[in-house]
Amino acid sequence: MAAKEKKGVRLDHISKIYNDPKTGKQFYAVNDVSLEIEPGSFVTLLGPSGCGKTTTLRMIAGFESPDEGEIYLGEEPINALTPNKRDTAMVFQSYALLPHYNIFDNVAYGLKLRKLDKATIQEKVTKILKLVGLEGMEERMTNQLSGGQQQRVALARALVLEPGVLLFDEPLSNLDAKLRVTMRTEIRRIQQEAGITAIYVTHDQSEAMALSDQIIIMEKGVVAQIGTPQEIYYHPASEFVADFIGEANFLRGKLSAKDGDKGMVCVEGVDVAVVGVADRNPGKDCTLVLRPESAVLADTGILPCKVVVSCFMGSYQNYHVMVGDTLVKITDFNPRNKKIYREGDTAWVDFEKENVHVL
């Protein structure tokens, strides 16, 4: 499989317009989206329901047509091509397996449609079933399979066609939590072994983090941010992104002083040292993004606070504290040998200035 040329995907000012059945007005489900997806990379479209991620995926697959803009697969414009003429394959949420066929025939189905000879089909299907961990189960009927096994069959059926791009529409949402974690590791392994470009739609942030080279966060039909999981987590472009990926505390303040990239932000009457303010002017409002695991409770620190929730969660102690009128959540990992603060205690929130992101 690796011999095949990897293909990238480019979206050039793509829009999709729908009519709202309630109001009769037109609205943009996807609004002027431009993306460049590198060959061989794993990219996730992430966002809440109705953000346009599934519509974008369906336009790449050819199930929907863009009203504006052009989609390229490699260097080839593909807007005019029907789904079966595009070098893509889709793995659906519902698996869409053929119920009266065994595993082998389900996986071989697309190859038979392409009129390949029996020996070639046998070789390709056997190879793919080994890759997805279903070796020796060729004769099993799909209605005798668990959810995870059905998911593997759906994946094998898409992979066996050796598409330039593999598309996933929330493929793990029907599986239980533990199996989801196992399967996402498997999907990533299989994608890397096959060396294939993958575009994956989900609203599950941990799934996006675990799978992706790049995450594309969408909000109301537009791209809110594109970046690696680390970039998006530590340097979110907006409060929406910060809140959507992981948990975030938002501390409102004013930039009271700055010197180059360093500065002081006044939060609840306290000056807090920050970095990353080179392009900001003193006196302007700003918001500090502080991740719950980036802060600790201590007897001395930066912001005085009062503990309102103290809850032991096994691997961490979960605190909610009030800093003036602002609620701050703190996740203190491995609390076994640390001082535990109780509800009603006064304490200090402490953190390194490098762990705060200024919006």
N, C-alpha and C positions, 0 to 999 in steps of 0.2 A: 504493500500500500504506500510505503514511504516514497516510492519512485515517482508518484504523481505530483505534478506541480501544485504547490500550495497557492490558494487564491485569497487576495484581500477583498474587502468590500468598501465601496465609497458611496456615501449618500451626498448628493449635491443639491442643497436647498429643497429638501423634500417636504411637501405639505399634503395633508389629507383633510378634506372638508366633509363634514356630515351635516344632515339636517336634524335638528332637535325635534323629535316627534311631539313634544309637549308645546313648545313655543312656535314651531315652524321656522325658527331662525336657523341660519347656518352657523356652525362653529368649527374651529380648527381642532381636530383630534391630535394632529401632529402639525407643528407650525414652524416651517423654515428650518428644518434640522439638517445640518451638515456633519458628517462623520467620516473618519478614515479608520478602517479596521485592518490592522497589519496581517499579512498572511501567516498562518500558523499560530495566531494568538487566540486566547480565550477571553471573550469580552461579554460582560453582563449588562443588560439593560435593566435597571433597578428603579423602582418607584412605586407609589401607592396606586390603588385601583383608579383607572381613568386618566393616567398620566400620559398615555400614548405609546407605552413600551410594546404592548402586544400588536397594536396597529402597525408600528414600525417593523416588527418582525414579519408580520403577514405581508407587508409590502415587499420585503426582501425575498420572501418565499414565492410571491406572485399570486397570493390569494386575494390581495387587495391591490388596486392600482393607485399610485400617487396622483393627486390633482395638479401638483406643481413639482418641478424638479426631476432629476434623473438619478437612477441607481446603477452603479457599475459593479460588475463581478470581475475581478482582475481589471483588464482594460476595456471590457465589453459592456456597452450599455444594455440593460436587460429589461427595461420597462415594457417593451413590446412582446417579450417572451412569456408563454404560458408556464405554469409551475413545472410541468414535466420536461420542458425544454431548458430549464435553468439548472446549473450545476450545483444544486442545493438538495439537501434532504432534511426532513423535519421529524423531530421526536415530539409527540403530542402528550398533553396532560393525561388524556384518557387511554394512552397506549395504542388504541385503534388496531388491535390484533384481529386476525381472521379466526373466528371461534372454532371452526370445524377442521382446522389444519393443525398438524403438529409443529413443533418448533422449527424443524428443518424447512418445511414447506412455507412457513410464515416468512422466514429469513430469505428463502430462495425466490419468493414471489416476484420481486422487482427484477431479478436477473432473468427469470423466465419470460417476463414481458419484453425484455431486451433481446430475446431469442438467442441467449448464449447456449453453448452445447453442454451436455450433461456433465462431462468430466470437469469442465471449467467451473460450473455451478457448484459441484461437489467440493472442489478444492477451495473456492472462495468462502463458501458457507462454513466449512469445517474450520478454516483459519479464523474467521470472525467469531465463531462460537467459542473458540479457545480464548480469544482476546477478552471476551465479555464474561468468561467464567461459566459457560454452559456446556462445556465439552462433555460428550457422552450422554447428553439429554435430548438428542435430535428427535427421538420418537415420542417424547412426551407431548400430550395435547395441551393447548394453551389454557383450557379451563381447569387444568390440574395444577396450575402454577400459583405460587405466592405473588404478592404485589411486586416484590423486589425482582423476582425472576421474570415476570411479565415486562417490567421496565427494561431488563437486560435484553429481552427478545426485541423490544421496540428499538433499542439502541443498535443492536446487531443488524436489524433490517435496514436501518438508515445507513450504517457504516459500510455494509456490504456493497452498496452502490458506488462506493469510493467518491463521494461528492467533494467538490472543491470547498464547500462550506456546509457545516452541520448546524442546524437551527433547533433550539430547544424552547418549547413553550411550557414553562412551569412544570417540568416533567416529574418532580418529586412530591408535588403537593398532595397526592393521594396516599402517600406512604406514612407509616408511623415515625415518630421523632427519631428513634435510634437508627432505623433503617435509612432515613434521610441522610444522616451523617455518614453512614457507611457508603451509600450510593454516590454521594457527592465526591467522596475521595476516589471512588471507582471511576466516575465520569471523567474526573481530572486526569487520572492515570491513563485511561483509554484514549482520551484526546491527545495526550502528550505522546503516547506510543504510536498512535496513528499519524501524528504530526499534522493534524487537520485544523483548519480555522473553525472556531465555534462561536456562535452568538446565542446567548442564553437569557431568557426572560424570567425574572422572579420578583416577588415583593419581599422576599426573605433576605434580610441584610447579611445574616451569618453565612448563608449559602453563597451570596455574591462575594463576600470576603474570602471564603475558602477556595473558590473556584478560579477567580479572575486574575488575569494579567492587568486588565483595565476594567474599571466600572464606569458606566455611563448612567448618571442619575437624571431621571426625567421628572418634570413637574409641569402639569397642565399643558402638555404638548410640546414643551421646549426642553432643551438640554440644560440642566442646572449646573452640572459639573462633570468633567471627564478626568479621570486620574487613576493611579494605582490605588489599591485598598489603603495603603499607608498615607498617600497624599490626601485622599478624601477624608480619612479619619482624623488626621492631625492638622490638616489645613483646609477645612471645609470652606467653600466659597460663600455660604450663606447660612442663616439660622436653620432654614429648611433642611439643608444637607446635613448640618451638624446634628440635628434632631433625628433625622431619618436613619443615619448610620450610627449605631451605638447610642448610649445615653449621654446627654450633655447638660452641664449647668451653664446658665447664661447670667453673667454678672454685668449689670448695667453700670456705666460710669462715664466720666469725662476725662479726656487726655489733658492732664494738668501741666505736664512738662515733657520736653523731648530733647534728646541729644543724639543726632544721627538716627540710628535704627532703634536705640533704647529710649524708654520713656517711663512716665509715671501716670497711672490711671487712678482717678479718685473713685472708689467704690464704697458706698455706705459710709462716707466720711473718712475712709482710710486710703492713703496713697499706696498703690500696688505697683511694683516694678514689673515692666513688660519688655518684650523685644518685638521687632517686626512692625515698627510704626514710622518708618522712613518717609512714607508717602502721606502722612496725616498731619493735620494742623492742631496745635494746642487749643483747648477750649471746645473742641468738637466732641459730640457724644460718640461713644463706642461701646461695644459689647465684648466681654471676655468669655471665651469658650473654655470651660474647665471640665475635663473628663473625670468621672467619679473615681477612677482608679489612679488619677494623677495627683490626687490630694490626700493628705492624712490628717487625722485629728491629733493634736498634741497639747502640751501644757504651755507652750509658747509657739508663736507662729505669726502669720500675716494678718488674718482676719479673725476678730473675736466672734464667738458664736455661742448659741445655746442648743444643746442636743434635744431634739423632739422625738426621734425614733432611734433605737439601738437594737439591732436584731441579728442574732447569730445565724449564719446561713451555711455553716460547714466550712467551705474553703475561704469564706470571707465574712467580715462583720459589716453589716449594712447600716449606715448612719444617714439620718436626715437631720440637718442642723439649720438653724435660722441665723443668717448673717444680716442683722438689722431686719429688713422686711423681705429679704430674699431667701428662698429655700435652696439649700445646697445638699446634693446627695454625694455621699462618699462611700467607696467600696474599699475596705481595708483588708487586703489579702493575707492569708495565713495568720489569723489573729491569736493563735495559741499562746504565744509568749509575749503578747503586747498588753499594754494597759487597755482595759475595756471601759469606755465611757457609757454612762447610763442616762436614760431620759431625765431631763432637768439639769444635768451637769453643764457648767460653763467650760468652754475649751477654746482652742484656736485652730482654724483651718490653715494648714501649711502646705506649700507647694513651691516647686522651682519655677522661676520666671519663663524658662524654656518650654514648660509644659502648658503654658497658656497661649491660646490663639486669639488674636485680636481681630474682630470683625468691624 
